[in-house]
Amino acid sequence: MKILVTGGAGYIGSVMIPMLLKEGHEVTVLDNFMYNQTSLLDCCNNSKVDIVRGDARDEDLLKRLVKKSDVIFPLACLTGAPVCSKDYIGATTTNLGAIKSLIKLRSKSQAIIFPTTNSGYGIGQRGKFCTEKTPLKPVSLYGRLKVEAERIILGSGNAITLRLATAFGISPRMRLDLLVNDFVYRALHDRFIIIFEPHFKRNYIHVRDVAKAFIHSLKNIGMMKDEAYNVGLSDANLSKRELCEEINKLIPDFYIVEASVGEDPDKRDYIVSNAKVEKTGFKPDFSIQDGIRELMKGYRIIKRNQFTNV
């Protein structure tokens, strides 16, 4: 297929693009390279990839690229609550405005596979799994924009949305501000961590399994279209304390302190069921422990000030 990936040089896209090329697809990447990343250089020798430096909000550019695509992966996004809070206009125009442009420009025969976020569940009920039927109650601008974009995309037809758990793992466009990635870095370099509200839970998924979920959706568009799917590790609905204990198994001299005062500005607290996507045949390849081991090796190479969104 001919696939357009906006934001294709980001954390997820930098892992996904080589996988799509390996599958034999023709891929056009649109990215503004706002983090000065060089993550797709190794793909440049492949005749089936075209890399366009530009803005996903540029309708004239989008129109030209959409016209020659069979499928669109809209990854372009200011990702995470902190960066969205810092740049309200950029977040609104990129995370929602660019999606509205895509919907206007594409034909119904062109499928869309879109990454939203299970942070849209906000604060869940204690001990009750969030399913795709659970009401969405996002607690941040980032979550609200993603939820609205998902509503518009599913309403337009011939679309799949993937409500991604918190991603982790090494990517050529690395991020150290993701929870697992951040905690492992602290365990290795600081040897201690102070955690606020340690009982807050969320779900996790390796970045390579995120890419795998997109390819799985691509292969099963007919069966999966016009639905939302939670995508995460079913055995990794972990509290912050439990995540630290998983890290502690591999980094024994990691000291964990629970703060008795103060609070985490990120109020997300929920557990998620991934049964719906699993019923379609999707199965993740990487566990939390696999990701921690990978990160431990990766952090011999990189330092914190190189890779973050804010």
N, C-alpha and C positions, 0 to 999 in steps of 0.2 A: 504494500500500500504506500501511498504518498502521505506522509504525516507531517503536519505543522506543529512544532513545539515552541510555544512562546515561553520565555524565561528558561530556555533549555540549557543554559550554562550555569544554572543554580545548583543547590545542594542535591536535589533529586535528579534534575535533568542531566547533570554531569555523570551520574551513574547510569541513567536510563538510555542516553543516546547511543553509547557503544553497544548496549544490549539490543536496541532496535535495529541497528546496522547489522549486527550478527544474525538477526532473524531475517535479513534480506530486504528490509523496508527502505524506501527513499525518504530521507528526513531533511526538513528545512528547520533550522533553529533561528528563532528571533530573540535577541537578547541585547540589552543596553550595556552589559558588562559593568554595572555600577560598582562592583566590588573589585574591579581591575583583575578579575580572575583569568587564569590561562588554562582552565580545566578541559577544554575541548581540543587543545593543540594536537593531541594524539589521534584525533579523528580526521584531521585535515587531509590525510593521504587517501581517504576513502571517497571514491567518486560518487557515492550515493548520498553524501551529506552536503548541504549548502548552509553556510553560516552567514546570517544577516545581522549586522549591527544596527539596531534601531529600537524604537520604543513601541511597546504593545498598545499604546494609546493612540498611535498614529494611524488614523482610519485609512488614509490613502495607501500607506504601506501595507496595512492589514488586508485591504481589499485585493491587492495584487497577489499576496501570499495565500490567502484563503481560496482564491479562485482555482488554484492548481493543486488543492489538497483533498484527499479522501476523508481524512480523520484529523481532528484538532485536539491537541493536549494543551489546555491553557494553564501553564505553570507560572506565568509571570505574576509576581505577587510581592508586596512588602510583607514578609512572613513573620508573624509573631506579634504579641501584644505590645512589647516595648517600642519596636520600630513604628508601628501604626500610631501609637500615642504621640510619638515624636513628630510624625509627619502626617497630619490628618488629611490634608489635600492630596498628597501623593498616594496615601493608602486608599482613599475613596475613589480616586480616578483610575488607579491601577487595578485594585482588587475587585472593583465593581464596575466602573465606567468602561474599562477595556472589555469586560465580559459582555456588557450590553452592546458594544460595537461588534463583537464577534457574532452574537446572535442575529444582529441586523444584517450582517454581511454574508453569512453562510446559508447554503440551501439545506432543505430538510434531508437531503440524501447524504450530507456530510455529518458524520457522527462526531460527538464531543465526549471526551472522557476527562473529567475534571476532578482535581484534588481539593476536597473541602477538608474539614477538620472535625474530629469528634469533641473538640473543645466547645463546640456548639451546644453540648449537653449542659455545660455550666456546672451547676451543683446538683448532683444526682441524689437519689434517695439511698440512705444507708443500707447496704446489703442487697440492693436491687439493681440488676443489670440494665444498662441502657441499650435498647434495641433501636432499629431504624424507625420504629413507631413511637418512641419516647419523644415527648415535646421538646423542642429545642429552646434553650434559655441561655444564650451566650452572655458572658459577663465582661466582655471586652469589645472594643471597636473591631479588632481583628476578627473575633468570632461572629459579630453581627454582620460584617461585610461578607464573610464567607457563607453564612447561612442565607443571606439575601441572594448572593450569586448562585448558590445551589438551587434555590427556589425558581429563579429565572431560567436556569439551564434545564432543569427537569421539566419545567412547563413548556419549553420550546420543542421537546420531543427528540427522539433518536439520540439520547444522551445517557451517560452513566456518571454518577458521582461517587467518589470514594472518600468516606469520612475517615481520614487517616488518624491513627493513634500518634503519640509523640514519637518522632523518628529518632534513630540513633545510628551510630556507625561512621566509618570513614568514607568520605567522598572526596573526589578531586577538588571540588569547591567546598572546603570543609567549613563546618559551623561548630563553634565551641559553646554557643549559648543555648543549646538544647540540653535538657535536664540530664540525661544519662552521660552525654559527652562532657558536660560541665562537671558533674560529680566525679567521674573517673579522672579527669584532669586534676581536680583538687586533691583526690586521694593520692595521686602520684607526686604532685609537686608541693602541696601544702601539708599533706599527711593528716589533715583534720578537716572537719566541716561542721558548721553550726547550721542546723536546719530548723526552720520555723514551721509550725503546724505539721509535724511529721506524719500525722495520720491521713493527710490528704492523699487520695489515690488517683491514679490515671493509668491508661493503657499505653503500651509501647510497641514499636515495630521497627525492624532494621531497614535502613534506606534501600538496600538491595531487594528486600521483599516488597517495598513500595513500588519499585520499578517492575518487579515481577507481577504485581497486582495490575498494573497498567497493561502489561503484555497479555496477561490472562483475560482482562476485560476486552482487549482488542480482538482476541481470538473467539470470544463468546458474546459479541455484541448482540446478536439476535436473541440469545437467551436472557441477557442481563439488562438490556436497555430500558430506559425510563424508570430506573430504580436507584436508590441510594444504598450503599453498602459500607458497614463498618469494616475497617481493615486494621487488624492488630494481632498481637500474640495472645491467644486465649489463656495461656498460663502466666501472663505478665500484666495482670491488673494489680499493680503494686503501689503501696504507700511510699512516701519519700524515705521513711525509715527502712522499709523492706528493701528498697532499691539500694540503699547504703549497705545493708547487710549482704546483699548479693555481691557488691563490689568488695566488701570486706573479706569474702571467701577467697578472693584472688589477690588482694592486697592487704595482708593481715595487719600491718602497722598503720592502718587507716583509723583514726580516732573520730568517733561520731558524737557530737554534742547536740542535745535537744534544747532549744532556747525556751526559757520559761516566760519570757516577755517578748513583745513584738509580734508582728504578723507578716505573712507572705502577701505581697500585693496581688499575686496570682491566686485567685480564689477557686480555681477549678478543682472539683472533687467528685469523682464518679468512677464506676466500673462499667465495662463495656462487653457486650456479647458480640462475637464475630461469627456466630453460627450461620448467618445468612450467606455470607461470601464463601464460607467453608462448604456449604451445600452445593455450590456451583463447581466445586473441585479445586478451589484455591487452598494451598497449604504453604505457610511460611517455611523458609529454609534455615533461618538463623535465630538462635535463642538470645536472651539477655546475656548469658555467660559467653556465648560466641562473640557478641559485640564488645563486651568488656575486654576480652583477650585481644581483639583486633585494635581497640582504642589504645591499649597499653603499648602495643608496638608502634602505632601511629604517632603517639606522643613522644617517642624518641626522636621524631623528625620535626614536629611543628611546635610553636609556642603560641600562647593565648593571644597576643596582640596582632597576630596575622589574620585571624579568621573569626569574625563575628558580624552580626547584622546591625548592631548599634554601637 
